[in-house]
Amino acid sequence: MQQGELFIVSSPSGGGKTTLIRRVMEKLAEGGLEAYFSVSHTTRPPRPGEKHGVDYYFVSREEFRAMVDRGEFLEYAEVHGNLYGTSWQEIAGKREAGFLVFLDIDVQGARQVRGKVAEAVKVFIFPPSFAELKRRLEARRQDREDVIRVRMRNALNEMREYGEFDYVIINDELEVATAELLAIVTASRLRSQRMRGRVETILDDFARHLREDL
Protein backbone atom coordinates (compact mmCIF):
# COMPACT_ATOMS: atom_id res chain seq x y z
CA MET A 1 0.00 0.00 0.00
CA GLN A 2 1.28 3.45 -0.93
CA GLN A 3 2.02 5.74 2.00
CA GLY A 4 -0.60 8.42 2.56
CA GLU A 5 0.06 12.04 1.68
CA LEU A 6 0.94 14.48 4.48
CA PHE A 7 -0.57 17.99 4.34
CA ILE A 8 0.73 20.84 6.48
CA VAL A 9 -1.95 23.52 6.88
CA SER A 10 -0.86 26.69 8.71
CA SER A 11 -2.37 30.09 9.40
CA PRO A 12 -2.39 32.77 12.07
CA SER A 13 -4.69 32.08 15.00
CA GLY A 14 -8.22 32.73 13.73
CA GLY A 15 -7.24 32.22 10.09
CA GLY A 16 -9.68 29.33 9.71
CA LYS A 17 -7.36 26.41 9.03
CA THR A 18 -9.16 24.00 11.34
CA THR A 19 -12.56 24.72 9.81
CA LEU A 20 -11.21 24.32 6.29
CA ILE A 21 -9.53 21.01 7.08
CA ARG A 22 -12.70 19.62 8.64
CA ARG A 23 -14.81 20.67 5.67
CA VAL A 24 -12.37 19.17 3.15
CA MET A 25 -12.24 15.92 5.11
CA GLU A 26 -16.04 15.69 4.92
CA LYS A 27 -15.93 16.12 1.15
CA LEU A 28 -13.15 13.54 0.81
CA ALA A 29 -15.20 11.07 2.85
CA GLU A 30 -18.15 11.61 0.52
CA GLY A 31 -15.84 10.48 -2.29
CA GLY A 32 -14.70 7.42 -0.38
CA LEU A 33 -11.26 8.75 0.58
CA GLU A 34 -9.99 8.25 4.10
CA ALA A 35 -8.36 11.24 5.76
CA TYR A 36 -7.09 11.81 9.26
CA PHE A 37 -6.86 15.03 11.26
CA SER A 38 -3.76 14.77 13.43
CA VAL A 39 -4.57 15.62 17.04
CA SER A 40 -1.84 17.71 18.66
CA HIS A 41 -0.65 17.73 22.25
CA THR A 42 -0.87 21.03 24.10
CA THR A 43 -0.29 22.45 27.55
CA ARG A 44 -3.02 25.09 27.25
CA PRO A 45 -6.31 24.50 29.09
CA PRO A 46 -9.31 23.30 27.08
CA ARG A 47 -11.64 25.93 25.68
CA PRO A 48 -15.40 25.50 26.15
CA GLY A 49 -16.63 22.50 24.20
CA GLU A 50 -13.16 21.06 23.47
CA LYS A 51 -12.59 17.38 24.25
CA HIS A 52 -9.40 15.55 25.17
CA GLY A 53 -8.27 13.27 22.36
CA VAL A 54 -10.62 14.94 19.86
CA ASP A 55 -9.53 18.57 19.65
CA TYR A 56 -6.19 18.17 21.46
CA TYR A 57 -4.42 15.93 23.91
CA PHE A 58 -4.34 18.23 26.94
CA VAL A 59 -1.24 17.52 29.02
CA SER A 60 0.81 19.23 31.72
CA ARG A 61 4.06 21.04 30.91
CA GLU A 62 5.92 18.32 32.81
CA GLU A 63 4.36 15.55 30.71
CA PHE A 64 4.99 17.50 27.51
CA ARG A 65 8.66 18.07 28.38
CA ALA A 66 9.06 14.36 29.16
CA MET A 67 7.74 13.54 25.68
CA VAL A 68 10.26 15.99 24.20
CA ASP A 69 13.07 14.30 26.11
CA ARG A 70 11.97 10.91 24.80
CA GLY A 71 12.02 12.21 21.20
CA GLU A 72 8.32 11.54 20.66
CA PHE A 73 7.49 14.69 18.69
CA LEU A 74 7.68 15.23 14.95
CA GLU A 75 7.46 18.93 15.76
CA TYR A 76 6.78 21.10 18.76
CA ALA A 77 6.82 24.80 19.58
CA GLU A 78 5.78 27.33 22.16
CA VAL A 79 3.01 29.60 20.91
CA HIS A 80 1.39 32.39 22.95
CA GLY A 81 2.94 30.93 26.10
CA ASN A 82 1.67 27.39 25.57
CA LEU A 83 3.43 24.30 24.18
CA TYR A 84 2.06 22.47 21.14
CA GLY A 85 3.39 19.35 19.46
CA THR A 86 2.64 16.56 16.99
CA SER A 87 3.77 13.07 17.98
CA TRP A 88 5.40 10.75 15.47
CA GLN A 89 3.07 7.98 16.57
CA GLU A 90 0.06 10.15 15.84
CA ILE A 91 0.72 10.26 12.09
CA ALA A 92 3.06 7.37 11.18
CA GLY A 93 0.50 4.57 11.47
CA LYS A 94 -2.16 6.47 9.57
CA ARG A 95 0.18 7.30 6.69
CA GLU A 96 1.34 3.69 6.51
CA ALA A 97 -2.31 2.65 6.27
CA GLY A 98 -2.73 4.97 3.26
CA PHE A 99 -4.67 7.77 4.96
CA LEU A 100 -4.34 11.38 3.87
CA VAL A 101 -3.05 13.10 7.01
CA PHE A 102 -3.65 16.77 7.82
CA LEU A 103 -1.47 18.69 10.26
CA ASP A 104 -3.07 21.84 11.70
CA ILE A 105 0.06 23.60 12.97
CA ASP A 106 1.66 27.03 13.28
CA VAL A 107 4.57 28.25 11.17
CA GLN A 108 7.16 27.15 13.75
CA GLY A 109 5.87 23.59 13.62
CA ALA A 110 5.58 23.70 9.84
CA ARG A 111 9.23 24.70 9.60
CA GLN A 112 10.26 21.66 11.62
CA VAL A 113 8.11 19.23 9.61
CA ARG A 114 9.48 20.58 6.33
CA GLY A 115 12.95 19.62 7.50
CA LYS A 116 11.89 16.05 8.34
CA VAL A 117 9.24 15.16 5.75
CA ALA A 118 10.41 16.64 2.46
CA GLU A 119 7.43 15.35 0.47
CA ALA A 120 4.83 17.04 2.70
CA VAL A 121 2.44 19.40 0.91
CA LYS A 122 2.51 22.84 2.57
CA VAL A 123 -0.51 25.19 2.52
CA PHE A 124 -0.78 28.60 4.18
CA ILE A 125 -4.18 30.13 4.96
CA PHE A 126 -4.38 33.95 4.91
CA PRO A 127 -7.16 36.04 6.46
CA PRO A 128 -8.55 38.58 3.97
CA SER A 129 -7.68 41.62 6.09
CA PHE A 130 -6.53 42.90 9.48
CA ALA A 131 -10.06 43.92 10.39
CA GLU A 132 -11.54 40.54 9.54
CA LEU A 133 -8.98 38.56 11.53
CA LYS A 134 -9.53 40.83 14.54
CA ARG A 135 -13.30 40.39 14.18
CA ARG A 136 -12.94 36.59 14.12
CA LEU A 137 -10.74 36.53 17.20
CA GLU A 138 -13.13 38.81 19.10
CA ALA A 139 -16.15 36.76 17.98
CA ARG A 140 -14.69 33.62 19.56
CA ARG A 141 -14.94 35.33 22.98
CA GLN A 142 -12.10 33.14 24.23
CA ASP A 143 -9.27 35.66 24.70
CA ARG A 144 -8.75 38.90 26.59
CA GLU A 145 -8.14 42.07 24.58
CA ASP A 146 -4.43 42.05 25.42
CA VAL A 147 -4.13 38.45 24.19
CA ILE A 148 -5.86 39.38 20.93
CA ARG A 149 -3.39 42.23 20.43
CA VAL A 150 -0.51 39.76 20.82
CA ARG A 151 -2.13 37.36 18.36
CA MET A 152 -2.55 40.16 15.81
CA ARG A 153 1.10 41.18 16.10
CA ASN A 154 2.21 37.58 15.77
CA ALA A 155 -0.07 37.12 12.75
CA LEU A 156 1.98 39.56 10.66
CA ASN A 157 5.23 37.74 11.39
CA GLU A 158 3.64 34.39 10.62
CA MET A 159 2.14 35.57 7.33
CA ARG A 160 5.49 36.89 6.17
CA GLU A 161 6.66 33.26 5.93
CA TYR A 162 4.14 32.40 3.21
CA GLY A 163 6.94 31.96 0.66
CA GLU A 164 8.05 28.79 2.46
CA PHE A 165 4.76 27.12 1.54
CA ASP A 166 3.69 25.46 -1.71
CA TYR A 167 0.24 27.03 -1.82
CA VAL A 168 -1.57 30.06 -0.39
CA ILE A 169 -5.32 30.34 0.15
CA ILE A 170 -7.00 33.61 1.13
CA ASN A 171 -9.87 32.59 3.38
CA ASP A 172 -12.39 35.28 2.51
CA GLU A 173 -15.35 33.17 1.41
CA LEU A 174 -15.52 29.81 3.19
CA GLU A 175 -17.00 27.88 0.27
CA VAL A 176 -14.36 29.17 -2.15
CA ALA A 177 -11.51 28.50 0.27
CA THR A 178 -12.81 24.97 0.89
CA ALA A 179 -12.92 24.28 -2.85
CA GLU A 180 -9.39 25.61 -3.24
CA LEU A 181 -7.98 23.40 -0.49
CA LEU A 182 -9.81 20.40 -1.93
CA ALA A 183 -8.31 21.18 -5.35
CA ILE A 184 -4.82 21.23 -3.81
CA VAL A 185 -5.41 17.85 -2.19
CA THR A 186 -6.69 16.38 -5.46
CA ALA A 187 -3.79 17.76 -7.50
CA SER A 188 -1.23 16.54 -4.99
CA ARG A 189 -2.60 13.01 -5.12
CA LEU A 190 -2.16 13.04 -8.91
CA ARG A 191 1.54 13.98 -8.93
CA SER A 192 3.50 11.72 -11.24
CA GLN A 193 5.57 10.10 -8.49
CA ARG A 194 2.44 9.16 -6.57
CA MET A 195 0.76 7.77 -9.70
CA ARG A 196 3.78 5.65 -10.61
CA GLY A 197 2.32 2.33 -9.45
CA ARG A 198 -0.88 2.62 -11.48
CA VAL A 199 0.92 4.15 -14.47
CA GLU A 200 3.49 1.35 -14.59
CA THR A 201 0.67 -1.21 -14.56
CA ILE A 202 -0.90 0.47 -17.60
CA LEU A 203 2.46 0.65 -19.39
CA ASP A 204 3.07 -3.05 -18.73
CA ASP A 205 -0.38 -3.83 -20.09
CA PHE A 206 0.36 -1.92 -23.31
CA ALA A 207 3.76 -3.54 -23.70
CA ARG A 208 2.32 -7.05 -23.19
CA HIS A 209 -0.41 -6.56 -25.79
CA LEU A 210 2.01 -5.06 -28.31
CA ARG A 211 4.39 -8.01 -27.90
CA GLU A 212 1.50 -10.38 -28.52
CA ASP A 213 0.57 -8.50 -31.68
CA LEU A 214 4.09 -8.96 -32.98
Buried (B, 14 or more C-beta within 10 A) or exposed (E): EEBBBBBBBBBBBBBBBBBBBEBBBEBBEEEEBEBBBBBBBBBBEEEEEEEEEEBBBBBEEEEBBEBEEEEBBBBBBEBEEEBBBBBEEBBEEBBEEEBBBBBBBBBBBBBBBBEEBEEBBBBBBBBEEEEBBBEBBEEEEEBEEEBBEBBBEBBEEBBEBBEEBEBBBBBEEEEEBBBBBBEBBEEBBEEEEBEEEEEEEEEEEEEEEEEEEE
